[in-house]
Amino acid sequence: MHQLTSTKLKSIISPPSLFMNVALLLRRLGEGVGRGEKVSITFIYSGCLARTCWLSEKHTKMAWRCYRATSRFTGKIHATLRESLISTILFVCLLFPFTTEAGLYTTSDQVVVLTPDNVDSVLVNSTAALVVEFYASWCGHCIAFSPVWKSLASDIKEWKPAVDLAAIDCANQDNGPVCSRFGVRGYPTLKFFHAYSKPDSKGESFRGFPRNVRGLRHKIIDKMETHAEPWPPACPPLETTSRAELDNFIETNSVGHLALLFETSNSYVGRELTLDLLQYENIAVRRVLSTEDGLVAKLNVTHFPSCYLYYPSGIFTRLHVQLEVRTFYTYALQRLPGVVRAGKPLPVTSDLAKNTTKDQLRPFNRSRVYMSDLESTLHYSLRVELAAHPVIKGEALNTLQRYISVLAKYFPGRPVVNNLLKSVDMWLKGEKDTELSYSSLRDALDNTAEVPNAALPEGVRWVGCQGSKPHFRSYPCGMWTLFHVLTVQAEEAAGKDPQEVLQAMRSYIHSFFGCRACATHFENMAQESMSHVGTLSSAVLWLWSHHNHVNNRLAGALSEDPHFPKIQWPSPELCPSCHGVKNGEHTWNQAELLTFLRSHFSSEHLLSDYLEEEAQLLSRQKERLVARHQEKEQEAKRGAERWARQTQDTLLKPQPEEEEEVAKEQPAEEEAARAGEKVQISEPPTWVKPKADVSHQPQRRPSIVGLKFRPPQEEIVDLDSFINQHYKATALRAAARVSSHVKLRTLQMKEQPQPGAGLEQGPVLRLGMQPVEPEDLLGQHKTMQKRILTGKYTGSEEEGALEIYPHPNKRRWMSLLSVGFSRLDISLCMLLYFLSSMCLLAMYLFFKNRRRLRRAKVALP
């Protein structure tokens, strides 16, 4: 059996038709991948194991390639090919990560899921009674009954201190011994376990139990009243009350309100109301039968059921409700002054007026929707929540595009906000990259492109979604309100896809919503019933229904604001015509409800109070953009200055290997100086400069004298001048090392002074016993300067000599050709030129000989 939806594929595979199901599954997997959807597969093996595999786009593409490969051989598939197909699906589901659904119920259903590990702790010696459903996940009746069990759990949520619901999947092999222990042979089986049950208790079976919530509720109450003494302290008294008992109760208790429900003997409203208010303080409920003539006559009760409030002073007042049924009684009594949920602080009006948030509590109308809440939601969603994702790619990027597209199409905002959303939507559609950085998205949201008359307000200003404390309501309330408005606007605009807004909301919550537990609960609800939405009006009702489901689950939680309790919305005061009664049970009038939702969330019904003026909004955005440009310019300037300083430090700082060479040369110079002192010379030559005592002077590294660097005047750096300066500094350091070598050799030689040699003409050095004239030394110095200017220094530092070209013209041309190139570069270029010439010559000879041979063949007779 297969069920294909727009986003989910469930396949229940049984052994007899295993191959046919897998082949069809592959084909539908291919269809789902072609639409870019995420696919899930549910396998049930022999009615014992239920498993759902959620396949990502990467995994489904693997199955799609397998499908395309096998589709070419339709009608000719052999047994080995069948096995490979089945193995492919099982391999993908078992190898890659997947999500396992625990039978038919999850924690979102407010049902306790029993396992062999917790069954004893839950059932044995419990302070509350338990009603357990024993089911098999493959059982069709169990699957059909599961929505009723979930609805019952939601309906009697307030009864939890006295009774709770549980379920266990007997199809799971691990749970088999537990089901056998309690004597379960068929499915579904309901068993009632009283409070403080013994370990050997097997529970009381519900035989012929009804398949509706109302009948099951009454059945549970009947079982609870059969509890033996002592009565469980967590369960309130469910018996009727007499006049004497009421007087005694008032004297011994100090509750603020005592509600008396007058009913007939076969009515369950009084007992249900007692359990509904079990978790509330400062109120008590007692049943009074219509046969209690004294109280009935005293209060002049003529209608059953009816509710009266009795106070210690002896005053009775009638509780007026729209309809005399359980739901309206519960709603009215829970909102009496001073009635609060157990464990919740009593609401104080002064605290509400002061409000502990940064802003004072803004007066607002609870029956209206405020545009300020919607714009605050957009700001937090786009600028805060998405900022937690520096890079958005893959399915998250597709989710973002759908989300922005829905906002651009249906958000009923001001023109400046709509223009901004449309510009962001167009920009996202134009992006071809597979990933997107949030910084670029933030630039688009801040309108750095300066789209005219477009802006999104910054900051939050909650009005209808404000809470009594900072951690109450706010963004979650705004998100629900936003999507309610979008579903209604999509219906008014006659959108083509009824699930467009719902799927955008589902994917956004799944990918980006910060509360991951909330995202999991919403995904569970979407998997269960979102595929049934087929019209735009049903989309509006689906979101409303599941919002109420969430309200019911979170009622009484720590996240509930005591000043704004979570109720089934809309309340009877807000929409009286939305509520009805059928067979004594509360019902919703779908037609009236849809009319109310269309009106409540329409664009004409939105209030623009507390909004910032558009002119002021555009002015502030312009100021921010100007400040941002100036900041970027200053940052760029600081970066250029920092780069210039680093470059200058790099040029002035000697290389590590040069420092090592200098450190090696300095001890050699000291040894040479000591050797020169041992040579006795009667009179020092006039051309030799006196040598200072290096032992008493600190050793200094050779420095570049006279080399000054001009500070950068512009942000643009001339790379040619940088290269020249770099090579020039290197050449100067090499020249300094050569000078030290020449000086060292001069001290080690025994030389005779030549009279008549003027110091002003420069010294005469004798290298290799050959006199060196000052002009030659000066010529070498000039040659070195020319080599430095060309940016290359050639020489052997070990020999302490400079390599000098013998001919000036050759030296000039080589200097010109070697600018910026090393010897290896020039050699490689020459080699490549030579090889290219040889190749061209070989090609020329080949074609010349070939042409000659062709002519010879033509000339033959």
Buried (B, 14 or more C-beta within 10 A) or exposed (E): EEEBBBBBBBBBBEEEEEBEBBBBBBBBBBBBBEEEBBBBBBBBEEBBEBBBBBBBBEBBBBBBEBBEBBEEEEEEBEEEBBEBBBEBBBEBBEEBEBEEBBBBBBBBBBBBBBBBEEBEEBBBEBEBBBBBBBBBBBBEEBBEBBBBBBBBBBBBBBBBBBBBBBBBBBBBEEBBEBBEEBEBEEBBBBBBBBBBBEEEBEBBBBEEBEEEBBEBBBBBBEBBEEBEEEBBEBBBBBEBBBEEBBEEBBEEEEBBBBBBBBBEEEBBBBBBBBBBBBBBBBBBBBBBBBEBEEBBEEBEBEEBBBBBBBEEEEEBEEBEBBBBBBBBBBBBBBEBEEBBBEEBEEBEEEBEEEBEBEEEBBEBEEEEBBBBBBBBBBBBBBBEBBEEBEEBBEBBBBBBBBBBBBBBBBBBBBEBBBBBBBBBBEBBEEBEEEEBBBEBBBBBBBBBEEBEEBBBBBEBBBBBBBBBBEEBBBBBBBBBBBBBBBBBBBBBEEBEEBBBBBBBBBBBBBBBBEEEEBBBBBBBBBBBEBBEBEEBBBBBBBBBBBBBBBBBBBBBEEBBBBBBBBBBEBBBEEBEEBBBBEEEBBEBBEEBBBBBBBEBBBBEBBBEBBBBEBEEBBEBBEEBBEEEEEEEEEEEEEEBEEEBEEBBEEBEEBEEEBEEBBEEBBEEBEEBBEEBEEEEEEEEBBBBEEBEEEEEEEEEEBEBEEEEEEEBEEEEEEEEEEEBBBBBBBBBBBBBBBBBBBBBBBBEEEBEBEEEBEEEEBBBBBBEEEEBEBEEBEEBEEBBEEBBBBBBBBBEEEEBBBEEBEEEEEBEEBBEEBBEBEEEEEEEEEEEEEEEEEEEEEEEEEEEEEEEEEEEEEEEE
